[in-house]
Structure formats: C-alpha cells, structure tokens
Amino acid sequence: MNERRNAWATTGDDPVADAPVLRLDGVSKSFGGLEVIRDLSFGVMRGQRTALIGPNGAGKSTVFNLISGVYPVTAGRIQVNGEDITGVPSRLRMRRGVSRSFQNIRLVSHLTVLENVLIGQTPRIFKLAEVLYPVRSARGSRWAREATDALERAGLAEFAGSQVNDLPYGVQKQIEIARALLGGADVLLLDEPAAGLNPQETEALKERLRSIAEEGKTIVVVEHDMQFVGALCEHVVVLDFGQKIAEGTPAEVRREPQVVEAYLGSDAE
C-alpha cells in the first residue's frame, strides 16, 4: 500500500485524498472499424460511490472490461492509485487494486461459502508454490482467519459452512463482494449488483456497499435500476454510444437535456 501512496502526484497535503483512485484519460476502444468507446475521461475519488449508466449498448460493460484488462485499450490510459495499468495483463490487475463482479454470479457452486472466499485471496500470492495455500489452509491458519473475519464483517458468518448453490441469490451476491474485497481491492467494479434482488436484498446490498465505501474502498457500479443508483451513488457518469454525455451528482445528471434525450428520446420534455 505504501508503494501505491508514493505513486501519487498531487499538490494537496494528502495524496490519497486529493487524487482520483481510478482515472481514465482519453480512453477509446475499437473493434475493427467500429469505435465503441470514444475519448472517455473521468476520475473516481477514494471512498466514492460512482455509477456508470446509459442506455443499452452505450458501452458500460466495455468500460469495465477495459479497466479490468479483459480488452486492451485502442488509445488513452488507465490509472489506479496513480499507477498506469494500461498495459498490465488482466490476471495481474487485482494485485494493482482492481477487482470486479459480473452480472452472472461466478462462484464455485459445489464449494462452501468459506472455501469460495478463501479463493479470493489468491491474487495476493506471488509464488507459484503457494497458489493452493488458501484453499488447503487449516482452520486456524492466517488465510482461514482472514476469510472468516471477512464473512463476519459482511454479516455472512452463519453461512460459512453452507454450500453456495443452496443459498439465496442475494446472499450469493454478497459472497462475491466479500471474496473480491479479500483479494485486496481498492477499486471494486460491480456489474448490475442489484439485478435479480428482491427489495429486502436490495436494501441490504445498499447498506453493505455504503459500509464498504466508508472503509475507504472505491465502488463503481454499472446499474439499470435508477432508484438504486440515486439511493447509493454520489457520482454518476453517463454514456451514450460510447461517449460521455454527462457527469455529476444523480440530481445534476437527471437535469441534463442530453441524458433525458438518451433515455426517453428527442421528443421528451
């Protein structure tokens, strides 16, 4: 973490507080002759809860794939904690502080909750010989203690010994987040975290994400549920056809004519 803090270049007293944790500068992405993201720039501060929104096909998931390294950028750069990660392979980006969830849950269904969370520690392993340490760890090991503590903080301790596929969908979503955080994430990318949740599960998720942000983690969500976005997020970036058309608080972007047109059509008042 000290290395990350030293990487910041800022004129403020506290580099971590004054500079964006995540920054995209002039990022573009083309597939052949089709440009799907065009000159996208924005920054997200430490502990901030940000939403990336836009109509279907706006390029939101592509942006997540660029940040997490699934796709290489065509132009521009991406920084995390002041470090340029544009050319870093996807498998190494979690070590740089980026973790993500997917719209479709990617837990190992036949393993227990504790075992799934233990797997989340593998990005912190640097030696090939140690790669299976978390999943083979004894109950009293450091790996197991940290995984158990993570479940307790998330309010999931009662499910530690349960098989994942026996649990409600909302609980599985919370397990994914706990696993991502245990890998050392500074920036947590969540792809439609509220999709498929009932009102009680949605409210529990909002409270959990607020708590995570208060601990200094940075959260970026792609989400279609605008009530969820308005209740959770302080900062919103709006895309349409791969371009940023608005940025600000939820209230500010709702008043932007381009946002109204993108969502409702050009005849909307």
Sequence and secondary structure as in RCSB ss.txt:
>XXXX:A:sequence
MNERRNAWATTGDDPVADAPVLRLDGVSKSFGGLEVIRDLSFGVMRGQRTALIGPNGAGKSTVFNLISGVYPVTA
GRIQVNGEDITGVPSRLRMRRGVSRSFQNIRLVSHLTVLENVLIGQTPRIFKLAEVLYPVRSARGSRWAREATDA
LERAGLAEFAGSQVNDLPYGVQKQIEIARALLGGADVLLLDEPAAGLNPQETEALKERLRSIAEEGKTIVVVEHD
MQFVGALCEHVVVLDFGQKIAEGTPAEVRREPQVVEAYLGSDAE
>XXXX:A:secstr
 HHHHHT   SSS HHHHS SEEEEEEEEEETTEEEEEEEEEEE TT EEEEE STTSSHHHHHHHHTTSS  SE
EEEEETTEE TTS GGGGGGGTEEE  SS    TTSBHHHHHHHTTGGG  SGGGTTHHHH  TTSHHHHHHHHH
HHHTT GGGTTSBGGGS HHHHHHHHHHHHHHTT SEEEEESTTTT  HHHHHHHHHHHHHHHHTT EEEEE S 
HHHHHHH SEEEEEETTEEEEEE HHHHHT HHHHHHHH TT  
